[in-house]
Amino acid sequence: AVDVKLAELEQEVKEFRRQNKLLEKLRGEAEQERSTVAAEESKIASHWKEAEERFEKYKEAETKKLRRERKDAEKHVALWQAQAQDLRAERDALRQEIQVVQDDASRREKKLKGELERLKAKQEETHARNEEVTRELKFSEEARIAVQDREHVAQQKARAAGEAAARASDAAKAADRG
């Protein structure tokens, strides 16, 4: 009976080691996933910052361009005031050109805003995945601790049973002698 119990305990130890290796593998995968997620978050943050900087540079360039074009338009209007008909035609052309530039700037701004929103969504998705991996790692760690606790209790019970059997054997031997 002791040999059977010993074999059972050895089997439980083997199972514990197998589960422990599996847990270590899962922990390693979770760490790798966490580092991948962190790298993605960093990349997204960098891309986000670059997009914001590009947008600001673009906005400044377009503002300067619009200011220059406005000054040019005002110079043309001042020079050609005497010729009202020509002035109206030129003014209309300049207004149309400014509108085209503003429409183009508006389209570009919408495009950049869309890209920024997409990057924000990607960053939130990556953050959510990181939290999920953290929860999975915590669950795995709790499961490993529970298995260790059960095995520890089983070992203590086996030890107590072994000691009780030894005492009973000693008592029987003493009774035989006496």
Disulfide bonds with the S-S distance in Angstrom:
none
